[in-house]
């Protein structure tokens, strides 16, 4: 790939089906070496302290408060303040560390489950969405006159079926088909040779490819560079 020009983005899709498939794969996926990537005993204990420490702190605060109410000494109040500040700092630091660890582990697993690539449209079929077919017919003449577009794609939304040739960031090139919902004006910009980022499950690329609408411009550039190097 020598161009970062991408096809028009489709209407954001509901990717719950794809996400469910990803979660199923993640339950059995390992780390980069293929081994199980479960948290160690120390990590599980450290995470459990996120719940235990606040409870112990609350108990200590109650006891110190009772002591202050009986003695009237300022020392218990000072201890309460120090305890609350120390616990808040520790809890925040520990929570950030736990999230960072979880994110790293999830990233390692996703690398063996989800892959990205660049898809190039070889064939395109456009079909008006059933609910918008009447609107498409009513505005067909105007859209054809003004844009030179196909009346079947004028007004409302259309469903595009794209026959793709996909070059992954890693792995062999493959062919597949993808369906996506577009606003009619955006669909008119589709043509053979249109290309953009896609994602798929590594163990079933032909059957699970979807157009990726979640990537930032920087991430799209990374996908194109990776596909070109592959």
QUIKA-V280449 format. One record per residue. N is the residue number from 0. SS is DSSP state (a for helix, b for strand, c for the rest). PHI is phi in degrees with one decimal (999 if undefined). Layout:
N/SS/PHI
N/SS/PHI
//
This chain:
0/c/999
1/c/-115.6
2/c/-139.4
3/c/-94.4
4/c/-63.0
5/c/-121.8
6/c/-63.5
7/c/-61.2
8/c/-70.8
9/c/-72.6
10/c/-58.1
11/c/-49.8
12/c/-92.8
13/c/-84.2
14/c/-96.6
15/a/-61.1
16/a/-61.4
17/a/-64.4
18/a/-63.8
19/a/-63.6
20/a/-62.5
21/a/-62.4
22/a/-62.8
23/a/-63.3
24/a/-68.4
25/a/-64.1
26/c/-63.4
27/c/-113.7
28/c/-75.0
29/c/-106.0
30/c/-78.5
31/c/-62.2
32/c/-90.9
33/c/83.7
34/c/-82.7
35/c/-62.3
36/c/-115.5
37/c/-80.3
38/c/-60.7
39/c/-74.3
40/a/-60.8
41/a/-63.1
42/a/-66.5
43/a/-66.9
44/a/-65.4
45/a/-62.0
46/a/-68.7
47/a/-64.1
48/a/-65.3
49/a/-60.6
50/a/-94.4
51/a/-71.3
52/a/-61.3
53/a/-59.6
54/a/-65.6
55/a/-64.9
56/a/-64.5
57/a/-61.3
58/a/-64.0
59/a/-64.4
60/a/-63.6
61/a/-62.4
62/a/-64.2
63/a/-66.3
64/a/-66.0
65/a/-63.0
66/a/-63.6
67/a/-64.9
68/a/-65.9
69/a/-83.0
70/a/-97.1
71/c/75.1
72/c/-74.2
73/c/-79.2
74/a/-59.0
75/a/-59.9
76/a/-66.1
77/a/-64.0
78/a/-62.9
79/a/-61.0
80/a/-62.1
81/a/-63.1
82/a/-64.0
83/a/-66.2
84/a/-64.9
85/a/-62.5
86/a/-65.3
87/a/-62.7
88/a/-64.7
89/a/-63.6
90/a/-64.6
91/a/-63.7
92/a/-63.5
93/a/-66.1
94/a/-65.9
95/a/-61.8
96/a/-64.7
97/a/-65.4
98/a/-66.0
99/a/-62.6
100/a/-64.6
101/a/-64.0
102/a/-64.6
103/a/-63.6
104/a/-66.4
105/a/-64.4
106/a/-62.2
107/a/-64.6
108/a/-73.6
109/a/-62.1
110/c/-61.7
111/c/-99.4
112/c/-119.3
113/b/-105.8
114/b/-127.6
115/b/-113.9
116/b/-164.4
117/b/-113.7
118/b/-100.5
119/b/-116.1
120/b/-74.4
121/b/-100.3
122/b/-141.6
123/b/-132.9
124/b/-124.3
125/b/-112.2
126/b/-139.5
127/b/-59.1
128/c/-68.7
129/a/-53.0
130/a/-69.2
131/a/-106.3
132/a/-62.1
133/a/-64.9
134/a/-63.4
135/a/-63.4
136/a/-68.2
137/a/-66.6
138/c/-106.5
139/a/-61.6
140/a/-61.6
141/a/-61.8
142/a/-64.9
143/a/-67.0
144/a/-68.4
145/a/-83.5
146/a/-117.1
147/c/73.3
148/c/-83.6
149/c/-75.7
150/a/-55.9
151/a/-67.6
152/a/-113.9
153/c/-96.4
154/c/78.6
155/c/65.0
156/b/-125.4
157/b/-131.5
158/b/-101.9
159/b/-104.2
160/b/-108.8
161/b/-110.9
162/b/-89.0
163/b/-111.2
164/b/-107.9
165/b/-109.6
166/b/-104.9
167/b/-73.8
168/c/-64.7
169/c/-135.8
170/c/108.2
171/c/-90.4
172/c/-65.6
173/b/-147.6
174/b/-114.8
175/b/-159.8
176/b/-121.5
177/b/-133.9
178/b/-110.7
179/b/-147.6
180/b/-97.2
181/b/-126.3
182/b/-65.1
183/a/-58.1
184/a/-61.7
185/a/-70.0
186/a/-63.5
187/c/-64.7
188/c/-84.3
189/c/-72.1
190/c/-154.7
191/c/-58.5
192/c/102.8
193/c/-58.8
194/b/-148.4
195/b/-176.2
196/b/-75.7
197/b/-132.2
198/b/-136.7
199/b/-161.4
200/b/-81.9
201/a/-62.9
202/a/-85.1
203/a/-151.6
204/a/-62.6
205/a/-67.2
206/a/-100.0
207/a/-132.7
208/c/-71.9
209/b/-135.8
210/b/-72.3
211/c/-90.6
212/c/-108.5
213/c/-98.9
214/c/-84.1
215/c/-77.6
216/a/-61.1
217/a/-65.0
218/a/-68.5
219/a/-61.3
220/a/-61.4
221/a/-63.9
222/a/-63.5
223/a/-63.7
224/a/-64.0
225/a/-61.6
226/a/-64.8
227/a/-65.9
228/a/-68.6
229/c/-71.6
//
